């Protein structure tokens, strides 16, 4: 029994076989670019700033993804030892740049009761902790312990991989690990570079990775001809073994639709079945 996932007992038979054909997460990567229109987000953020409740792009994106998981829960699945599981929680891994150089990677724990403003507060707290603590990050401490045992590092990593594959990692290590999360997100626009298709790690349980790139213009057909729309590009990589292509397409279509009217992220959603 894994501490980080529940076995999926009902699904189409083909999905029980796919992990035997595609045995690694990097074998099963599908990649797309999702262009998010920037104007609705900018207008909304400007309004919130005037009201004294500022929010940022990251909070909007993470809250929209949380709402997408509510409607499309299969996105919160992962493959472990050729078996399909669903995460017991909803978490997002992030990389934070530290002042003076260096970076820290950890994860934010989300709740179904989170709205846009509580997600914003969680991000602010996460960033403050990640930037201000020098030696107290759980992952950093674990890595330092491993490096002190360098002669045994190869054996220890093989042992960790075995334990991870069979769901035997200690709960504390899983809690500290950014590789065990619902999604990985990285803001490459903060270092003024384009979005990339970030691999999904074969270690851990993260089945979806998203990178945010610098804004670009996307041609759009209108009744007045071709116009260019400023968009935020997202590079999305998915483990195709957890859901069908149609399911992924509908899920990220819904995600994009949420961000076209960001005010709806202020409210908690009503429970509804996924549309496939």
N, C-alpha and C positions, 0 to 999 in steps of 0.2 A: 504494500500500500504506500503510494507516494504521498509525501507531505505537501506537495505543491500542485497536485492535480487529481482529478477524478476520472476514472476510465469511462470512455464513451461506450455505452452498451447497445445503442440503437443507431444504425446508420445504413446507408446503401452498402451492399456487400463489397462493391469494388473498392471502397475506401479502406477496407480491412486488408486488401491485397496490395494496394499501391506502395505501402512502406517496405514491402518485400522486393519490389522492383526498383524503387528509388530509396536506397538505404541511408543516404546522407541528406541533410538539409540543403547543402549547397548543390546537390544533384537536382533538387526539386524547386529551384528558384525561378519564379516568374517576375518580370520587371515591367513597370509602366511609369509614365509621367502623368501626374494629376495636376492640371493647371487651375489654381484657385483665383477667381477674379479679385483684384485687390481693392477696388473702389468701395464695395459694401463694407469690407473690414475697416478701411481707413475712415469712412464716414462714421461708422459705429464707434470706433476707438476715440475719435475726436469728440463725439457727443458724450461719451463716458468720462473723458478727461474734464470736460466742462462741468459735469455733474459731481466731480470729485471722487469718482470711483474708477480710476484708470485700469485698463486691462491691456495685455499685449498680445502679439500674434501667437506666441507659444500657448498661452492659456486658451485662446480661441480654438486652435488646432487640437489640443489635447482634450478639451471638453467635447468638441465635435466627434472625436474618435471614441470617447467614452459613451456618447449617445449612440454612436454607430454600433458599439458592442452590445448595447441594450437591444437593438433591433436585429442585429446580425451576430448572435452569440458564437457562431462557429469560428469567427475570427479570433476568438480567445482560446483556441485549441493549440495543441502541440503534439508532436510525435516523440514517444520515448520507448526505446527498445521495440520498435516496429508496432507499437500500440498507440491508439489515439486517446488522448486525454484532453480534458478541459481544465484550464487554470482554476484554482480555488479562489483567486482574487484577481484584481485588475490593477496592473502596475505598468509604469512607463519608465524605461531607462533613459538617462540623459547624460551628456558630457558637458561639464562646466569648466570654462577656462579660468585659471587662477590668476590673480594679479601678479605681474612679474614673470609670467610664463608657467608652463605646466598645466595639467588638467586633472580633473577628478571625475570619475564615472560612478554613478549610483542610481537609485530609482525612487520614484514617487509612488506611494500607495494611494490608489483612488478608491472612492466609494460610490455606490449607486445613489447616495444622497447628496453627492457633490453637484453644485451648479457652477456656472462660469466664475463667480466671484470667489468661491471656496477653492477652486482649482488655481486661480490667480494667487491666492494667499499661500497655497501649498508650494507653488513654484518659487515664489519669493523666499519662503523659508528654506526651501531646498538649496537655492542658489547661495543664500547667506551662509548656511552651514558648510556647503561644499567649498566656498571661497575662504572662509575664516578659519576653519580647522585645518591644521597642517598635518598632524599625525594621527588624528582620531577617526578617519574614515575606515569603516569596517573592512572594505575591500583592500585598501592600502595596507592595513595592518596584516591581513592574511597573506598578501603578496610578500611583504617583508619577512614574514615567518618562513615562507617557502624558499625565499632567496638565501636565507641563512642555512638552509639544508641543501645547498646547491649540488653536492655530490649525489644526492638521492632524488634530485628534481625530476629526472625522467621517469623514475619508478613512481614517485608520488603523483605526477600528472596522469600517468596511466591508471593509477588507482582511483584518482578523482574522476576520470572519464568513465571508468567501469561503474563506479558508484552512481554517477549522474545518469548513465544509460539505464540502470536498473532501479532508479529512484531511491538510492540508499544514502544520499548526501544528508548530513545533519541539518535539521531545520534552521539552525542559526546561520549556517553557511549559505543555504538557499536564500534566506532573508537578506543577507548581505550582498549576494551576487547580483550584479546588473545583467548577467547573462540569463537569468531566470525571470522573465518579465513578459507582459502581454505585447509590448511594442518597444522598439528602440527608436528614438527620435534624435536627430542631430541638426542644429541650425548652422549650416555652412554659410548662410548669408551674413552671419556675424563676423566671418573672416573674409567677406567679399569674394566668395567663389560660387561656382555653379553647383546645382544639385548633382549628386552622384547616385548610383545604384549600389547602396551599401549591402554587402553580403549579410545573410543571416548566419549567425554562429552555429557551428555543429555541436558545440558544447552549450548546455543550457536548454532553455525551453522557449526562446523568443522566435516566433514564426513570422513576424512582420517587422520590417525596418523602414523608416521614413527619413529622408533628408530634405531640408529646406534650402533652396537655392536663392540666388539674387533675382530680383524681379526682372521679367522680360515681357515683351509685347507679343501677343498671340493674335493672328488674323481671325476675324469673326465675320461671317456673312450676315448682312442685315438687308432690310428692304431698300436701303440707300446705297448698297454696295458693300465692298469689303472695308471693314474698320479694324483698327488694332486696339486690343484690350490689354491693359497692364495686368499681369498675373503673377502670382507667387507659384513657382514650380516646385512640386514635390516629387522626389524620386522614391518610388515605392517598390519594395522587394517582398515577395510573399512565398511561403512554403506551400506549394500547390497541393500537398497531400492532405491538408486540413479541410479543404472545401473545393467546390467546383469553380471553374472559371466564371460561370454565370453568377454564382454567389458573390465572388469577389467583385465583379463588375457592378452588381447592384449595390453592394455595400459601399464602395467608394463613390458611386453615383449619389447615394444618399448622404454620405459624408460631405461631398461637394455642395449639395443642395442646402445642407444645414448652414454652411458658411456663407451662403448668399443672403441669408437672413439671420445674422448672428444674434439678434435680440432674443430668438427662441431658445438660445443656450442659457438664458437666465432662469428658465423654468425647468423643473424636473419632468421627465417624459412619462407618458402613460404607457403601460406595458402593452406590447403588441407583437404579433408574430412576424418573423422575417418574410419578406417577399422575395421569392426565388424565381 
